[in-house]
């Protein structure tokens, strides 16, 4: 896989995480009732995705999938 393809996929993942982090604020600002089942589900998924992306194991998984940076993690 080309480096540019890897970067594009990683950027898309990061954008999804950014949206996941912002989703609660978007829902609050839009006035959509948070009790709607799909909103509750989306918020749960957003929170889970944001927490997941904070794990060092995610980088290892991306490395195994060929999407890692190829750099050693510090720490």
PDB file of N, H, CA, C and O in Angstrom:
ATOM      1  N   UNK A   1       0.852  -1.172   0.000  1.00  0.00           N
ATOM      2  CA  UNK A   1       0.000   0.000   0.000  1.00  0.00           C
ATOM      3  C   UNK A   1       0.900   1.237   0.000  1.00  0.00           C
ATOM      4  O   UNK A   1       1.896   1.291   0.721  1.00  0.00           O
ATOM      5  N   UNK A   2       0.544   2.212  -0.802  1.00  0.00           N
ATOM      6  H   UNK A   2      -0.265   2.168  -1.389  1.00  0.00           H
ATOM      7  CA  UNK A   2       1.344   3.427  -0.901  1.00  0.00           C
ATOM      8  C   UNK A   2       1.207   4.268   0.358  1.00  0.00           C
ATOM      9  O   UNK A   2       0.189   4.216   1.048  1.00  0.00           O
ATOM     10  N   UNK A   3       2.247   5.045   0.647  1.00  0.00           N
ATOM     11  H   UNK A   3       3.074   5.088   0.086  1.00  0.00           H
ATOM     12  CA  UNK A   3       2.227   5.905   1.825  1.00  0.00           C
ATOM     13  C   UNK A   3       1.100   6.928   1.738  1.00  0.00           C
ATOM     14  O   UNK A   3       0.489   7.258   2.754  1.00  0.00           O
ATOM     15  N   UNK A   4       0.822   7.426   0.558  1.00  0.00           N
ATOM     16  H   UNK A   4       1.318   7.158  -0.267  1.00  0.00           H
ATOM     17  CA  UNK A   4      -0.247   8.421   0.420  1.00  0.00           C
ATOM     18  C   UNK A   4      -1.611   7.810   0.734  1.00  0.00           C
ATOM     19  O   UNK A   4      -2.476   8.477   1.302  1.00  0.00           O
ATOM     20  N   UNK A   5      -1.802   6.554   0.370  1.00  0.00           N
ATOM     21  H   UNK A   5      -1.100   6.013  -0.091  1.00  0.00           H
ATOM     22  CA  UNK A   5      -3.057   5.865   0.683  1.00  0.00           C
ATOM     23  C   UNK A   5      -3.189   5.666   2.187  1.00  0.00           C
ATOM     24  O   UNK A   5      -4.255   5.884   2.761  1.00  0.00           O
ATOM     25  N   UNK A   6      -2.089   5.247   2.822  1.00  0.00           N
ATOM     26  H   UNK A   6      -1.222   5.070   2.356  1.00  0.00           H
ATOM     27  CA  UNK A   6      -2.096   5.071   4.273  1.00  0.00           C
ATOM     28  C   UNK A   6      -2.450   6.385   4.966  1.00  0.00           C
ATOM     29  O   UNK A   6      -3.266   6.414   5.887  1.00  0.00           O
ATOM     30  N   UNK A   7      -1.831   7.461   4.516  1.00  0.00           N
ATOM     31  H   UNK A   7      -1.168   7.438   3.767  1.00  0.00           H
ATOM     32  CA  UNK A   7      -2.094   8.766   5.130  1.00  0.00           C
ATOM     33  C   UNK A   7      -3.549   9.176   4.947  1.00  0.00           C
ATOM     34  O   UNK A   7      -4.158   9.733   5.861  1.00  0.00           O
ATOM     35  N   UNK A   8      -4.102   8.906   3.783  1.00  0.00           N
ATOM     36  H   UNK A   8      -3.607   8.453   3.041  1.00  0.00           H
ATOM     37  CA  UNK A   8      -5.505   9.260   3.539  1.00  0.00           C
ATOM     38  C   UNK A   8      -6.446   8.488   4.452  1.00  0.00           C
ATOM     39  O   UNK A   8      -7.388   9.057   5.002  1.00  0.00           O
ATOM     40  N   UNK A   9      -6.196   7.210   4.613  1.00  0.00           N
ATOM     41  H   UNK A   9      -5.431   6.747   4.166  1.00  0.00           H
ATOM     42  CA  UNK A   9      -7.045   6.383   5.479  1.00  0.00           C
ATOM     43  C   UNK A   9      -6.921   6.831   6.928  1.00  0.00           C
ATOM     44  O   UNK A   9      -7.923   6.944   7.634  1.00  0.00           O
ATOM     45  N   UNK A  10      -5.694   7.087   7.370  1.00  0.00           N
ATOM     46  H   UNK A  10      -4.881   6.996   6.796  1.00  0.00           H
ATOM     47  CA  UNK A  10      -5.487   7.546   8.750  1.00  0.00           C
ATOM     48  C   UNK A  10      -6.157   8.901   8.973  1.00  0.00           C
ATOM     49  O   UNK A  10      -6.715   9.145  10.043  1.00  0.00           O
ATOM     50  N   UNK A  11      -6.107   9.777   7.980  1.00  0.00           N
ATOM     51  H   UNK A  11      -5.653   9.579   7.111  1.00  0.00           H
ATOM     52  CA  UNK A  11      -6.758  11.086   8.093  1.00  0.00           C
ATOM     53  C   UNK A  11      -8.267  10.920   8.207  1.00  0.00           C
ATOM     54  O   UNK A  11      -8.909  11.617   8.992  1.00  0.00           O
ATOM     55  N   UNK A  12      -8.834  10.009   7.436  1.00  0.00           N
ATOM     56  H   UNK A  12      -8.312   9.442   6.799  1.00  0.00           H
ATOM     57  CA  UNK A  12     -10.273   9.754   7.517  1.00  0.00           C
ATOM     58  C   UNK A  12     -10.652   9.227   8.897  1.00  0.00           C
ATOM     59  O   UNK A  12     -11.681   9.618   9.449  1.00  0.00           O
ATOM     60  N   UNK A  13      -9.836   8.350   9.451  1.00  0.00           N
ATOM     61  H   UNK A  13      -9.001   8.032   9.003  1.00  0.00           H
ATOM     62  CA  UNK A  13     -10.088   7.822  10.794  1.00  0.00           C
ATOM     63  C   UNK A  13     -10.021   8.951  11.811  1.00  0.00           C
ATOM     64  O   UNK A  13     -10.874   9.048  12.692  1.00  0.00           O
ATOM     65  N   UNK A  14      -9.014   9.800  11.693  1.00  0.00           N
ATOM     66  H   UNK A  14      -8.321   9.721  10.977  1.00  0.00           H
ATOM     67  CA  UNK A  14      -8.865  10.914  12.628  1.00  0.00           C
ATOM     68  C   UNK A  14     -10.021  11.897  12.502  1.00  0.00           C
ATOM     69  O   UNK A  14     -10.479  12.447  13.504  1.00  0.00           O
ATOM     70  N   UNK A  15     -10.493  12.121  11.292  1.00  0.00           N
ATOM     71  H   UNK A  15     -10.121  11.675  10.478  1.00  0.00           H
ATOM     72  CA  UNK A  15     -11.645  13.014  11.098  1.00  0.00           C
ATOM     73  C   UNK A  15     -12.891  12.419  11.743  1.00  0.00           C
ATOM     74  O   UNK A  15     -13.690  13.143  12.338  1.00  0.00           O
ATOM     75  N   UNK A  16     -13.058  11.111  11.628  1.00  0.00           N
ATOM     76  H   UNK A  16     -12.409  10.524  11.145  1.00  0.00           H
ATOM     77  CA  UNK A  16     -14.204  10.450  12.258  1.00  0.00           C
ATOM     78  C   UNK A  16     -14.131  10.582  13.776  1.00  0.00           C
ATOM     79  O   UNK A  16     -15.148  10.793  14.437  1.00  0.00           O
ATOM     80  N   UNK A  17     -12.933  10.457  14.319  1.00  0.00           N
ATOM     81  H   UNK A  17     -12.107  10.286  13.782  1.00  0.00           H
ATOM     82  CA  UNK A  17     -12.768  10.617  15.766  1.00  0.00           C
ATOM     83  C   UNK A  17     -13.061  12.054  16.171  1.00  0.00           C
ATOM     84  O   UNK A  17     -13.708  12.293  17.191  1.00  0.00           O
ATOM     85  N   UNK A  18     -12.592  13.009  15.382  1.00  0.00           N
ATOM     86  H   UNK A  18     -12.067  12.815  14.553  1.00  0.00           H
ATOM     87  CA  UNK A  18     -12.884  14.411  15.670  1.00  0.00           C
ATOM     88  C   UNK A  18     -14.375  14.691  15.672  1.00  0.00           C
ATOM     89  O   UNK A  18     -14.881  15.409  16.534  1.00  0.00           O
ATOM     90  N   UNK A  19     -15.069  14.124  14.710  1.00  0.00           N
ATOM     91  H   UNK A  19     -14.657  13.541  14.010  1.00  0.00           H
ATOM     92  CA  UNK A  19     -16.522  14.278  14.657  1.00  0.00           C
ATOM     93  C   UNK A  19     -17.169  13.587  15.853  1.00  0.00           C
ATOM     94  O   UNK A  19     -18.129  14.098  16.432  1.00  0.00           O
ATOM     95  N   UNK A  20     -16.639  12.429  16.216  1.00  0.00           N
ATOM     96  H   UNK A  20     -15.860  12.014  15.746  1.00  0.00           H
ATOM     97  CA  UNK A  20     -17.189  11.703  17.367  1.00  0.00           C
ATOM     98  C   UNK A  20     -17.044  12.509  18.652  1.00  0.00           C
ATOM     99  O   UNK A  20     -17.937  12.508  19.499  1.00  0.00           O
ATOM    100  N   UNK A  21     -15.919  13.193  18.791  1.00  0.00           N
ATOM    101  H   UNK A  21     -15.193  13.194  18.103  1.00  0.00           H
ATOM    102  CA  UNK A  21     -15.702  14.003  19.976  1.00  0.00           C
ATOM    103  C   UNK A  21     -16.645  15.209  19.980  1.00  0.00           C
ATOM    104  O   UNK A  21     -17.141  15.611  21.032  1.00  0.00           O
ATOM    105  N   UNK A  22     -16.887  15.780  18.805  1.00  0.00           N
ATOM    106  H   UNK A  22     -16.484  15.453  17.950  1.00  0.00           H
ATOM    107  CA  UNK A  22     -17.734  16.974  18.707  1.00  0.00           C
ATOM    108  C   UNK A  22     -19.224  16.654  18.680  1.00  0.00           C
ATOM    109  O   UNK A  22     -20.043  17.556  18.857  1.00  0.00           O
ATOM    110  N   UNK A  23     -19.594  15.402  18.467  1.00  0.00           N
ATOM    111  H   UNK A  23     -18.929  14.670  18.324  1.00  0.00           H
ATOM    112  CA  UNK A  23     -21.000  15.042  18.306  1.00  0.00           C
ATOM    113  C   UNK A  23     -21.890  15.478  19.473  1.00  0.00           C
ATOM    114  O   UNK A  23     -22.980  15.995  19.228  1.00  0.00           O
ATOM    115  N   UNK A  24     -21.477  15.295  20.720  1.00  0.00           N
ATOM    116  H   UNK A  24     -20.591  14.875  20.918  1.00  0.00           H
ATOM    117  CA  UNK A  24     -22.349  15.759  21.805  1.00  0.00           C
ATOM    118  C   UNK A  24     -22.648  17.257  21.741  1.00  0.00           C
ATOM    119  O   UNK A  24     -23.776  17.674  22.001  1.00  0.00           O
ATOM    120  N   UNK A  25     -21.659  18.056  21.403  1.00  0.00           N
ATOM    121  H   UNK A  25     -20.742  17.717  21.192  1.00  0.00           H
ATOM    122  CA  UNK A  25     -21.866  19.502  21.286  1.00  0.00           C
ATOM    123  C   UNK A  25     -22.767  19.825  20.099  1.00  0.00           C
ATOM    124  O   UNK A  25     -23.589  20.739  20.170  1.00  0.00           O
ATOM    125  N   UNK A  26     -22.615  19.084  19.020  1.00  0.00           N
ATOM    126  H   UNK A  26     -21.948  18.342  18.962  1.00  0.00           H
ATOM    127  CA  UNK A  26     -23.460  19.301  17.841  1.00  0.00           C
ATOM    128  C   UNK A  26     -24.912  18.996  18.176  1.00  0.00           C
ATOM    129  O   UNK A  26     -25.811  19.749  17.803  1.00  0.00           O
ATOM    130  N   UNK A  27     -25.139  17.901  18.875  1.00  0.00           N
ATOM    131  H   UNK A  27     -24.408  17.289  19.178  1.00  0.00           H
ATOM    132  CA  UNK A  27     -26.506  17.527  19.265  1.00  0.00           C
ATOM    133  C   UNK A  27     -27.094  18.586  20.196  1.00  0.00           C
ATOM    134  O   UNK A  27     -28.247  18.987  20.036  1.00  0.00           O
ATOM    135  N   UNK A  28     -26.302  19.035  21.167  1.00  0.00           N
ATOM    136  H   UNK A  28     -25.365  18.709  21.297  1.00  0.00           H
ATOM    137  CA  UNK A  28     -26.790  20.043  22.114  1.00  0.00           C
ATOM    138  C   UNK A  28     -27.119  21.352  21.400  1.00  0.00           C
ATOM    139  O   UNK A  28     -28.132  21.983  21.703  1.00  0.00           O
ATOM    140  N   UNK A  29     -26.286  21.759  20.469  1.00  0.00           N
ATOM    141  H   UNK A  29     -25.463  21.247  20.223  1.00  0.00           H
ATOM    142  CA  UNK A  29     -26.495  23.021  19.761  1.00  0.00           C
ATOM    143  C   UNK A  29     -27.681  22.951  18.801  1.00  0.00           C
ATOM    144  O   UNK A  29     -28.332  23.964  18.544  1.00  0.00           O
ATOM    145  N   UNK A  30     -27.963  21.772  18.276  1.00  0.00           N
ATOM    146  H   UNK A  30     -27.434  20.949  18.485  1.00  0.00           H
ATOM    147  CA  UNK A  30     -29.039  21.640  17.291  1.00  0.00           C
ATOM    148  C   UNK A  30     -30.417  21.565  17.928  1.00  0.00           C
ATOM    149  O   UNK A  30     -31.428  21.764  17.256  1.00  0.00           O
ATOM    150  N   UNK A  31     -30.457  21.279  19.224  1.00  0.00           N
ATOM    151  H   UNK A  31     -29.635  21.117  19.771  1.00  0.00           H
ATOM    152  CA  UNK A  31     -31.737  21.188  19.911  1.00  0.00           C
ATOM    153  C   UNK A  31     -32.447  19.859  19.720  1.00  0.00           C
ATOM    154  O   UNK A  31     -33.616  19.723  20.080  1.00  0.00           O
ATOM    155  N   UNK A  32     -31.752  18.878  19.157  1.00  0.00           N
ATOM    156  H   UNK A  32     -30.803  18.988  18.865  1.00  0.00           H
ATOM    157  CA  UNK A  32     -32.338  17.547  18.983  1.00  0.00           C
ATOM    158  C   UNK A  32     -32.458  16.899  20.362  1.00  0.00           C
ATOM    159  O   UNK A  32     -31.489  16.904  21.122  1.00  0.00           O
ATOM    160  N   UNK A  33     -33.609  16.347  20.700  1.00  0.00           N
ATOM    161  H   UNK A  33     -34.396  16.342  20.083  1.00  0.00           H
ATOM    162  CA  UNK A  33     -33.734  15.691  22.017  1.00  0.00           C
ATOM    163  C   UNK A  33     -32.740  14.535  22.153  1.00  0.00           C
ATOM    164  O   UNK A  33     -32.675  13.651  21.298  1.00  0.00           O
ATOM    165  N   UNK A  34     -31.981  14.559  23.223  1.00  0.00           N
ATOM    166  H   UNK A  34     -32.033  15.277  23.917  1.00  0.00           H
ATOM    167  CA  UNK A  34     -30.970  13.517  23.423  1.00  0.00           C
ATOM    168  C   UNK A  34     -31.581  12.181  23.798  1.00  0.00           C
ATOM    169  O   UNK A  34     -30.881  11.169  23.846  1.00  0.00           O
ATOM    170  N   UNK A  35     -32.882  12.168  24.063  1.00  0.00           N
ATOM    171  H   UNK A  35     -33.450  12.990  24.024  1.00  0.00           H
ATOM    172  CA  UNK A  35     -33.530  10.913  24.438  1.00  0.00           C
ATOM    173  C   UNK A  35     -33.916  10.069  23.228  1.00  0.00           C
ATOM    174  O   UNK A  35     -34.332   8.921  23.387  1.00  0.00           O
ATOM    175  N   UNK A  36     -33.785  10.615  22.029  1.00  0.00           N
ATOM    176  H   UNK A  36     -33.447  11.547  21.900  1.00  0.00           H
ATOM    177  CA  UNK A  36     -34.083   9.815  20.836  1.00  0.00           C
ATOM    178  C   UNK A  36     -33.120   8.636  20.769  1.00  0.00           C
ATOM    179  O   UNK A  36     -31.923   8.809  21.000  1.00  0.00           O
ATOM    180  N   UNK A  37     -33.615   7.450  20.461  1.00  0.00           N
ATOM    181  H   UNK A  37     -34.587   7.309  20.274  1.00  0.00           H
ATOM    182  CA  UNK A  37     -32.749   6.262  20.467  1.00  0.00           C
ATOM    183  C   UNK A  37     -31.534   6.378  19.548  1.00  0.00           C
ATOM    184  O   UNK A  37     -30.440   5.954  19.921  1.00  0.00           O
ATOM    185  N   UNK A  38     -31.707   6.945  18.356  1.00  0.00           N
ATOM    186  H   UNK A  38     -32.595   7.290  18.053  1.00  0.00           H
ATOM    187  CA  UNK A  38     -30.564   7.018  17.439  1.00  0.00           C
ATOM    188  C   UNK A  38     -29.534   8.020  17.923  1.00  0.00           C
ATOM    189  O   UNK A  38     -28.339   7.847  17.682  1.00  0.00           O
ATOM    190  N   UNK A  39     -29.986   9.073  18.607  1.00  0.00           N
ATOM    191  H   UNK A  39     -30.956   9.213  18.802  1.00  0.00           H
ATOM    192  CA  UNK A  39     -29.037  10.041  19.153  1.00  0.00           C
ATOM    193  C   UNK A  39     -28.256   9.398  20.297  1.00  0.00           C
ATOM    194  O   UNK A  39     -27.038   9.550  20.388  1.00  0.00           O
ATOM    195  N   UNK A  40     -28.957   8.688  21.159  1.00  0.00           N
ATOM    196  H   UNK A  40     -29.947   8.565  21.085  1.00  0.00           H
ATOM    197  CA  UNK A  40     -28.292   8.002  22.263  1.00  0.00           C
ATOM    198  C   UNK A  40     -27.281   6.983  21.727  1.00  0.00           C
ATOM    199  O   UNK A  40     -26.171   6.870  22.247  1.00  0.00           O
ATOM    200  N   UNK A  41     -27.667   6.259  20.704  1.00  0.00           N
ATOM    201  H   UNK A  41     -28.569   6.351  20.282  1.00  0.00           H
ATOM    202  CA  UNK A  41     -26.757   5.288  20.098  1.00  0.00           C
ATOM    203  C   UNK A  41     -25.542   5.947  19.475  1.00  0.00           C
ATOM    204  O   UNK A  41     -24.418   5.470  19.630  1.00  0.00           O
ATOM    205  N   UNK A  42     -25.773   7.047  18.768  1.00  0.00           N
ATOM    206  H   UNK A  42     -26.686   7.435  18.642  1.00  0.00           H
ATOM    207  CA  UNK A  42     -24.664   7.762  18.137  1.00  0.00           C
ATOM    208  C   UNK A  42     -23.708   8.318  19.179  1.00  0.00           C
ATOM    209  O   UNK A  42     -22.490   8.280  18.999  1.00  0.00           O
ATOM    210  N   UNK A  43     -24.263   8.836  20.270  1.00  0.00           N
ATOM    211  H   UNK A  43     -25.252   8.867  20.417  1.00  0.00           H
ATOM    212  CA  UNK A  43     -23.403   9.362  21.335  1.00  0.00           C
ATOM    213  C   UNK A  43     -22.603   8.250  21.996  1.00  0.00           C
ATOM    214  O   UNK A  43     -21.435   8.441  22.337  1.00  0.00           O
ATOM    215  N   UNK A  44     -23.215   7.106  22.176  1.00  0.00           N
ATOM    216  H   UNK A  44     -24.164   6.951  21.899  1.00  0.00           H
ATOM    217  CA  UNK A  44     -22.498   5.975  22.768  1.00  0.00           C
ATOM    218  C   UNK A  44     -21.362   5.518  21.851  1.00  0.00           C
ATOM    219  O   UNK A  44     -20.252   5.253  22.312  1.00  0.00           O
ATOM    220  N   UNK A  45     -21.643   5.430  20.579  1.00  0.00           N
ATOM    221  H   UNK A  45     -22.545   5.645  20.204  1.00  0.00           H
ATOM    222  CA  UNK A  45     -20.608   5.032  19.620  1.00  0.00           C
ATOM    223  C   UNK A  45     -19.506   6.082  19.566  1.00  0.00           C
ATOM    224  O   UNK A  45     -18.324   5.740  19.515  1.00  0.00           O
ATOM    225  N   UNK A  46     -19.888   7.361  19.578  1.00  0.00           N
ATOM    226  H   UNK A  46     -20.848   7.638  19.620  1.00  0.00           H
ATOM    227  CA  UNK A  46     -18.900   8.440  19.533  1.00  0.00           C
ATOM    228  C   UNK A  46     -17.976   8.382  20.742  1.00  0.00           C
ATOM    229  O   UNK A  46     -16.759   8.510  20.610  1.00  0.00           O
ATOM    230  N   UNK A  47     -18.558   8.189  21.911  1.00  0.00           N
ATOM    231  H   UNK A  47     -19.547   8.086  22.018  1.00  0.00           H
ATOM    232  CA  UNK A  47     -17.741   8.098  23.118  1.00  0.00           C
ATOM    233  C   UNK A  47     -16.815   6.897  23.091  1.00  0.00           C
ATOM    234  O   UNK A  47     -15.648   6.993  23.470  1.00  0.00           O
ATOM    235  N   UNK A  48     -17.338   5.771  22.644  1.00  0.00           N
ATOM    236  H   UNK A  48     -18.286   5.694  22.336  1.00  0.00           H
ATOM    237  CA  UNK A  48     -16.516   4.570  22.546  1.00  0.00           C
ATOM    238  C   UNK A  48     -15.386   4.719  21.550  1.00  0.00           C
ATOM    239  O   UNK A  48     -14.264   4.282  21.808  1.00  0.00           O
ATOM    240  N   UNK A  49     -15.676   5.336  20.410  1.00  0.00           N
ATOM    241  H   UNK A  49     -16.587   5.691  20.201  1.00  0.00           H
ATOM    242  CA  UNK A  49     -14.648   5.537  19.387  1.00  0.00           C
ATOM    243  C   UNK A  49     -13.569   6.487  19.883  1.00  0.00           C
ATOM    244  O   UNK A  49     -12.383   6.249  19.657  1.00  0.00           O
ATOM    245  N   UNK A  50     -13.965   7.555  20.555  1.00  0.00           N
ATOM    246  H   UNK A  50     -14.929   7.748  20.739  1.00  0.00           H
ATOM    247  CA  UNK A  50     -12.984   8.499  21.077  1.00  0.00           C
ATOM    248  C   UNK A  50     -12.072   7.840  22.110  1.00  0.00           C
ATOM    249  O   UNK A  50     -10.863   8.070  22.119  1.00  0.00           O
ATOM    250  N   UNK A  51     -12.660   7.022  22.979  1.00  0.00           N
ATOM    251  H   UNK A  51     -13.643   6.835  22.973  1.00  0.00           H
ATOM    252  CA  UNK A  51     -11.851   6.313  23.983  1.00  0.00           C
ATOM    253  C   UNK A  51     -10.939   5.290  23.322  1.00  0.00           C
ATOM    254  O   UNK A  51      -9.783   5.136  23.718  1.00  0.00           O
ATOM    255  N   UNK A  52     -11.448   4.599  22.330  1.00  0.00           N
ATOM    256  H   UNK A  52     -12.387   4.724  22.009  1.00  0.00           H
ATOM    257  CA  UNK A  52     -10.663   3.578  21.650  1.00  0.00           C
ATOM    258  C   UNK A  52      -9.439   4.175  20.972  1.00  0.00           C
ATOM    259  O   UNK A  52      -8.350   3.604  21.030  1.00  0.00           O
ATOM    260  N   UNK A  53      -9.620   5.323  20.329  1.00  0.00           N
ATOM    261  H   UNK A  53     -10.505   5.786  20.281  1.00  0.00           H
ATOM    262  CA  UNK A  53      -8.508   5.933  19.612  1.00  0.00           C
ATOM    263  C   UNK A  53      -7.422   6.442  20.554  1.00  0.00           C
ATOM    264  O   UNK A  53      -6.317   6.749  20.106  1.00  0.00           O
ATOM    265  N   UNK A  54      -7.715   6.536  21.844  1.00  0.00           N
ATOM    266  H   UNK A  54      -8.613   6.287  22.208  1.00  0.00           H
ATOM    267  CA  UNK A  54      -6.716   6.972  22.814  1.00  0.00           C
ATOM    268  C   UNK A  54      -5.820   5.825  23.274  1.00  0.00           C
ATOM    269  O   UNK A  54      -4.870   6.056  24.022  1.00  0.00           O
ATOM    270  N   UNK A  55      -6.096   4.611  22.850  1.00  0.00           N
ATOM    271  H   UNK A  55      -6.868   4.423  22.243  1.00  0.00           H
ATOM    272  CA  UNK A  55      -5.339   3.444  23.305  1.00  0.00           C
ATOM    273  C   UNK A  55      -4.103   3.195  22.436  1.00  0.00           C
ATOM    274  O   UNK A  55      -4.175   3.299  21.211  1.00  0.00           O
ATOM    275  N   UNK A  56      -2.975   2.868  23.062  1.00  0.00           N
ATOM    276  H   UNK A  56      -2.916   2.784  24.056  1.00  0.00           H
ATOM    277  CA  UNK A  56      -1.779   2.534  22.288  1.00  0.00           C
ATOM    278  C   UNK A  56      -1.982   1.291  21.424  1.00  0.00           C
ATOM    279  O   UNK A  56      -1.332   1.138  20.390  1.00  0.00           O
ATOM    280  N   UNK A  57      -2.871   0.414  21.843  1.00  0.00           N
ATOM    281  H   UNK A  57      -3.398   0.538  22.684  1.00  0.00           H
ATOM    282  CA  UNK A  57      -3.118  -0.806  21.069  1.00  0.00           C
ATOM    283  C   UNK A  57      -3.697  -0.491  19.696  1.00  0.00           C
ATOM    284  O   UNK A  57      -3.552  -1.286  18.768  1.00  0.00           O
ATOM    285  N   UNK A  58      -4.346   0.651  19.556  1.00  0.00           N
ATOM    286  H   UNK A  58      -4.464   1.297  20.310  1.00  0.00           H
ATOM    287  CA  UNK A  58      -4.917   1.032  18.259  1.00  0.00           C
ATOM    288  C   UNK A  58      -3.798   1.229  17.243  1.00  0.00           C
ATOM    289  O   UNK A  58      -3.925   0.816  16.090  1.00  0.00           O
ATOM    290  N   UNK A  59      -2.714   1.852  17.660  1.00  0.00           N
ATOM    291  H   UNK A  59      -2.611   2.188  18.596  1.00  0.00           H
ATOM    292  CA  UNK A  59      -1.576   2.039  16.755  1.00  0.00           C
ATOM    293  C   UNK A  59      -1.004   0.690  16.338  1.00  0.00           C
ATOM    294  O   UNK A  59      -0.632   0.500  15.180  1.00  0.00           O
ATOM    295  N   UNK A  60      -0.935  -0.244  17.280  1.00  0.00           N
ATOM    296  H   UNK A  60      -1.237  -0.089  18.220  1.00  0.00           H
ATOM    297  CA  UNK A  60      -0.443  -1.576  16.945  1.00  0.00           C
ATOM    298  C   UNK A  60      -1.361  -2.259  15.935  1.00  0.00           C
ATOM    299  O   UNK A  60      -0.890  -2.922  15.011  1.00  0.00           O
ATOM    300  N   UNK A  61      -2.655  -2.097  16.111  1.00  0.00           N
ATOM    301  H   UNK A  61      -3.037  -1.559  16.861  1.00  0.00           H
ATOM    302  CA  UNK A  61      -3.614  -2.675  15.174  1.00  0.00           C
ATOM    303  C   UNK A  61      -3.447  -2.054  13.788  1.00  0.00           C
ATOM    304  O   UNK A  61      -3.454  -2.760  12.779  1.00  0.00           O
ATOM    305  N   UNK A  62      -3.299  -0.743  13.747  1.00  0.00           N
ATOM    306  H   UNK A  62      -3.294  -0.170  14.567  1.00  0.00           H
ATOM    307  CA  UNK A  62      -3.103  -0.083  12.464  1.00  0.00           C
ATOM    308  C   UNK A  62      -1.819  -0.552  11.797  1.00  0.00           C
ATOM    309  O   UNK A  62      -1.766  -0.693  10.575  1.00  0.00           O
ATOM    310  N   UNK A  63      -0.780  -0.795  12.599  1.00  0.00           N
ATOM    311  H   UNK A  63      -0.823  -0.681  13.591  1.00  0.00           H
ATOM    312  CA  UNK A  63       0.467  -1.334  12.045  1.00  0.00           C
ATOM    313  C   UNK A  63       0.221  -2.699  11.404  1.00  0.00           C
ATOM    314  O   UNK A  63       0.710  -2.972  10.308  1.00  0.00           O
ATOM    315  N   UNK A  64      -0.539  -3.551  12.090  1.00  0.00           N
ATOM    316  H   UNK A  64      -0.937  -3.329  12.980  1.00  0.00           H
ATOM    317  CA  UNK A  64      -0.825  -4.886  11.554  1.00  0.00           C
ATOM    318  C   UNK A  64      -1.664  -4.821  10.284  1.00  0.00           C
ATOM    319  O   UNK A  64      -1.530  -5.665   9.398  1.00  0.00           O
ATOM    320  N   UNK A  65      -2.533  -3.807  10.202  1.00  0.00           N
ATOM    321  H   UNK A  65      -2.641  -3.122  10.922  1.00  0.00           H
ATOM    322  CA  UNK A  65      -3.377  -3.643   9.006  1.00  0.00           C
ATOM    323  C   UNK A  65      -2.653  -2.942   7.871  1.00  0.00           C
ATOM    324  O   UNK A  65      -3.191  -2.787   6.775  1.00  0.00           O
ATOM    325  N   UNK A  66      -1.410  -2.514   8.149  1.00  0.00           N
ATOM    326  H   UNK A  66      -0.972  -2.639   9.039  1.00  0.00           H
ATOM    327  CA  UNK A  66      -0.650  -1.811   7.129  1.00  0.00           C
ATOM    328  C   UNK A  66      -0.955  -0.335   7.083  1.00  0.00           C
ATOM    329  O   UNK A  66      -0.602   0.339   6.114  1.00  0.00           O
ATOM    330  N   UNK A  67      -1.603   0.184   8.109  1.00  0.00           N
ATOM    331  H   UNK A  67      -1.889  -0.363   8.896  1.00  0.00           H
ATOM    332  CA  UNK A  67      -1.966   1.609   8.126  1.00  0.00           C
ATOM    333  C   UNK A  67      -1.181   2.384   9.174  1.00  0.00           C
ATOM    334  O   UNK A  67      -1.428   3.573   9.373  1.00  0.00           O
ATOM    335  N   UNK A  68      -0.251   1.737   9.837  1.00  0.00           N
ATOM    336  H   UNK A  68      -0.051   0.771   9.676  1.00  0.00           H
ATOM    337  CA  UNK A  68       0.522   2.409  10.892  1.00  0.00           C
ATOM    338  C   UNK A  68       1.527   3.378  10.315  1.00  0.00           C
ATOM    339  O   UNK A  68       1.753   3.428   9.106  1.00  0.00           O
ATOM    340  N   UNK A  69       2.129   4.153  11.213  1.00  0.00           N
ATOM    341  H   UNK A  69       1.946   4.112  12.195  1.00  0.00           H
ATOM    342  CA  UNK A  69       3.118   5.125  10.773  1.00  0.00           C
ATOM    343  C   UNK A  69       4.467   4.477  10.526  1.00  0.00           C
ATOM    344  O   UNK A  69       5.323   5.049   9.851  1.00  0.00           O
ATOM    345  N   UNK A  70       4.657   3.281  11.073  1.00  0.00           N
ATOM    346  H   UNK A  70       3.962   2.817  11.621  1.00  0.00           H
ATOM    347  CA  UNK A  70       5.934   2.608  10.928  1.00  0.00           C
ATOM    348  C   UNK A  70       6.958   3.112  11.922  1.00  0.00           C
ATOM    349  O   UNK A  70       8.123   2.718  11.863  1.00  0.00           O
ATOM    350  N   UNK A  71       6.544   3.981  12.840  1.00  0.00           N
ATOM    351  H   UNK A  71       5.597   4.301  12.888  1.00  0.00           H
ATOM    352  CA  UNK A  71       7.439   4.524  13.846  1.00  0.00           C
ATOM    353  C   UNK A  71       7.185   3.803  15.157  1.00  0.00           C
ATOM    354  O   UNK A  71       6.074   3.349  15.430  1.00  0.00           O
ATOM    355  N   UNK A  72       8.224   3.707  15.954  1.00  0.00           N
ATOM    356  H   UNK A  72       9.126   4.077  15.732  1.00  0.00           H
ATOM    357  CA  UNK A  72       8.095   3.086  17.271  1.00  0.00           C
ATOM    358  C   UNK A  72       7.350   4.043  18.188  1.00  0.00           C
ATOM    359  O   UNK A  72       7.589   5.250  18.165  1.00  0.00           O
ATOM    360  N   UNK A  73       6.445   3.497  18.998  1.00  0.00           N
ATOM    361  H   UNK A  73       6.250   2.516  19.017  1.00  0.00           H
ATOM    362  CA  UNK A  73       5.724   4.312  19.968  1.00  0.00           C
ATOM    363  C   UNK A  73       6.663   4.675  21.107  1.00  0.00           C
ATOM    364  O   UNK A  73       7.439   3.842  21.576  1.00  0.00           O
ATOM    365  N   UNK A  74       6.587   5.921  21.546  1.00  0.00           N
ATOM    366  H   UNK A  74       5.957   6.597  21.165  1.00  0.00           H
ATOM    367  CA  UNK A  74       7.423   6.331  22.676  1.00  0.00           C
ATOM    368  C   UNK A  74       6.745   5.921  23.973  1.00  0.00           C
ATOM    369  O   UNK A  74       5.517   5.885  24.058  1.00  0.00           O
ATOM    370  N   UNK A  75       7.538   5.618  24.966  1.00  0.00           N
ATOM    371  H   UNK A  75       8.535   5.647  24.897  1.00  0.00           H
ATOM    372  CA  UNK A  75       6.948   5.284  26.247  1.00  0.00           C
ATOM    373  C   UNK A  75       7.374   3.961  26.657  1.00  0.00           C
ATOM    374  O   UNK A  75       6.981   3.489  27.723  1.00  0.00           O
TER     375      UNK A  75
END
